Amino acid sequence: MSFFHRFRPKEGAVLDQDSLQAIADIPHRMLSVYLDSLAPSTPNMVLQGLDIAGGWSSGGPPGTKCPDPQSPCAVLEPGSAIVQNQKGETVLIEIKERQYIEWPTSNGPKVYAALVLTPEIESVQLAGGVVVARDKIRAKIGFVDVPLISKPDYLPLAVAIGNQKDWATDFRRIYHPSHDVINILLKRFEDLERSVWKAEPQGNAWGNEVLGKNWFRYQTVAASALQSTRAMLMTYPTTTMDRVAMLKTLRQQLEVVQEVSSELLQLIGSRDGAGPYADVLPKGD
């Protein structure tokens, strides 16, 4: 039978190592449960900030940025994240100042690489080698090969999409309704809704009379799907996994107006550079 210790102070009780360990385990347990409630089986998550500096790109998956090609460094904004180290320990990382990370090659943002964050936890010793009961935790930020972003102790912050200028950033993040990425998505959905009402009767659903012979019904279903997705994004914070699931469902609903479903896929871009948003694309694309 499995069990764990819980710290319970009592007058006269001995404070042994297991008692202290019960206190030390509280942050790990709380962060792990919180992260699992947001996105099950996800080892790390950006809570806020930690965006690379640059303008938002017109193409690519949501959250794609275009860093300054003249800058010698990738600039990372302050922020916080829940991350996991190689031992599976979960910690909260807070970065309070801008970080400047030198590009790995002279090509600057044209390089094909990934910017990741990983926690580095070290025990602390005083002068004379005296060990104290605390760890030193710092964020280690740097560039790695793109396939390595799947490592559980690596939190991907930005990944080159392969066009030598744009970097995808929405891999494991929470966005609040006021975030720029959400606002950009909402504007794109408005454009898609206008396309719905301009679309001509065509496509597989129309040809198979899935909703009958009234084209207005097809347009209404598509417009309603866009409006409901917008409402969810405007109402509460969402994780990357939430947004991927929303867009995948939206793509399926928009197939009643095939022209607009195709326009939505254009917002995602190619599968190679789509990151987690590749799940939105139909299989085989």
N, C-alpha and C positions, 0 to 999 in steps of 0.2 A: 504494500500500500504506500503510495507516494504521500509526502507531506512537506510542509515548509514551516519555517519559524516566523513568528510574529513578535515584535518587540513589545513587552509589557512591563513598564517600570513598577517596582514594588520596593517599599522601604525595607532596607536590610538585605535585598537580593544581590547576588553576585553578578557583576557585569562581565560575562565571559565573551569569548570571541564569537560564538554563535549569536549572541544577543546583538553585538555590534554589526555582524553581517546582516542580520535582519533589517537593521536601519539602512545599511548600505544598499540593500536589494530593492528598497522602495522605489527609487527613481526609475530603475530598469524596468520593474514590473509595471509601473504606471505608464511609462512611455510606450512599452510594448503593447499593452492593452489598448491604449489610445490609438496607436498606429494601426493595429489590427482592426479596430473599429472603423477607421477611415478607409483602409485598403488592405484586406486580408492577404497575408503572405508577401507583403511588400516590406523590404528591409529598411527603407529610408524614404524621407519625404522632405521637400522644401516647404516650410511653413509660411514664410514670407520673404520677399526680397531675393537676394543672390542672383540677380539678373546681370548678364553681361551688358556693358554699355554699347549703344548702337541704335540705329533706327529700326523700326518694325518693317519687315520685308513684305512686299505685296504678294509674293508667292511662297510656296512651301506650306507645311502644316502649321496649325495655330502655334503662336509663340516663336516664330522664326525671326531671327534678328540678323542685321547686316553690320558687323563691327567696322570701325574706321580702318580702311586699308593702310593708312599712313601711320597708325599708332604702333609703336614697338611692343606694346603690351596689350593683353586682354584685360579690360577693366571690369571688376566684379563689384556690384553694389552691396552694401551691408544687408544683413538678413539673418535668418535662423533656420535650422533644420534638425530633424530627428534622424540620427544616423547610427549605424551598427559597425562595430569593429570586427576584426577577423575572428575574435573569440565569441561573437554573437552578443556582446554587451551593447545595450542601447543607451545612447547619451544624447543630450540636447546641446547643439552647437550654436553659439551666438557670435556673429561677426559684426562688430560695431563700426568699423571703418572700411572705406574702399580698399580693395585689394588689387594689386597690379602684378599680373602674371605674364612673364615674358613668353612670347610665342616660341614654339619649339624649333622653328626654322626661320630663315630670313624671308620666307614667303609670307609671313604674317598670317592673316586670316584665310589665305588661300590654302593653307596646309589642311590635309585630311586627318583629323585627330579629334579627340574628345577631351573636354575639360571636366574633371571630376573632383569631388571632395571626399576625403576619407578621414576618420578620426584617428588621432595618434594619442594613445594613453600611456603615460609613463609614471612609475612610482617616484616618490620624492624622498630624497635623502638630505639630511642636514650635514653640516661640517663634521668630519670625523666618521662619516658613513652611517650616521644614525638614521634609521628608517622611520618615517612618520606615517600616520594613518590617513593619508590622502594621496590622490593621484593628480597629475598635471595633464589636462586634456587640451589639445589644440587641433585646429583644422589644418589638414595638409591638403593643399590645392595645387593641381598640376595637370599637365596634358599626358594622355595615354593613348594607345592604339584603340580604335573604335570598338573592336570586339570585346575589349575588357570591361565595357560598361555593364556587362551582365554580372560582374562579381558583386556579391551581396554587400561587401564593405565599401563599394564605390557608388557614390551618389552622382549621377551625370547632371552637370549644370548646363552644358552646351555641347552639341555635336555637329561637326561640319556635315552638310547634306550632300556635298560632292560637286557643287557648281563653282567652287573656288571663291565664294563671297558670303554665302548665307550659312547661319548656324541655327539648328533647331534647339530650343531650350525647354520645351514642355514635355518632360519625361516622367518626373515624379514630383508634382507640385500641387499646392493648394492655391487656387485663385478665388479671391472675393469678387462679388458682383461689380465692384468699382474698378477692377484691374483693367489695364489697357487691352490685354488679350481678349477679355470678355467683351469689352466695348467694340473691338474690331470684329469679333464674331457676330455680334448683334447687328452691326451695320451690314455685314455680308448677308445675313439672313433677310434683312429688309430688301436687299437687292434681289435675292432669290425669290422672295414673295412677289415682287413686281414681275419677275420673269414668269412666275406661275400664271398670272392673269393675262400675260401676253402670249403664252404658249399655244400652239396650234394642236388640234386633236391628232395625236400620233403616238407611237410606242407600242410595246408588247401588251401592256395592260389594256390600252384602248383597243387594240386589234383583237384581243381575246374577250373584250366586253366584261372585264372583271367587275366593274361597277355599273354595268349597264350601258346605255347609249346616250346618256346625258353628260356632255363634256364638262359642264359646270360642276357636276358632282365630283369629278376627278380633281378639278382645280380646288374645290373646297376642302377635300381631304388633304391635299398637299399643303395648302395655306394653313390649315389647322395644325398640321404637324410642325410646321415652322414656328407658329405662334406658341405652341406648347413648349417647344424646346427653348425658345427665347425666354419664356416665363420662368422656367427652371433655372436658367443661367442667371437671371436677374434677381432671383429670390434668395439663394443661399450659396455659401462657398462650395466649390466643387474640386475634386481631385482630378488629376490627369485621367485616371481610370474612369471616373464618372463621365468626363467629357468625351472620351473615346466611345463609351457605351451609348451616350446620347446621340452622337453623330452617326454611329452605326445604325441605330434604330431609325434615325431621321432619314438616312440614305435609303433604307428599305421602304419607308413610308412614301418617300418621294418618287418611287418607281412608278406610281400611277401617272405621274407626269415625267416621262423619261428624260425629256430635255433638261429639266431642272435637276434631276438626280445626277445627270452628267456634269452639270455646272458645279454641284456640291463637290464632286470628286476632284474637280480642277482646283478647289481650294486646298486639297490635301497634297496634291503633287504626286510625284512618282513614288513607288513603293520603296525604292532604295533609300530615299531621304526622308521618309514619313515617320520613322521611329515608331512609337506605340500607335500612331494614327494609321499605320498600315492595316490594322484590323478593321478600319472603316471601309477599305477598298474591297470590292467583290473578289472572291477567290478566283485566281487565274489571271487577274489584271497585273 
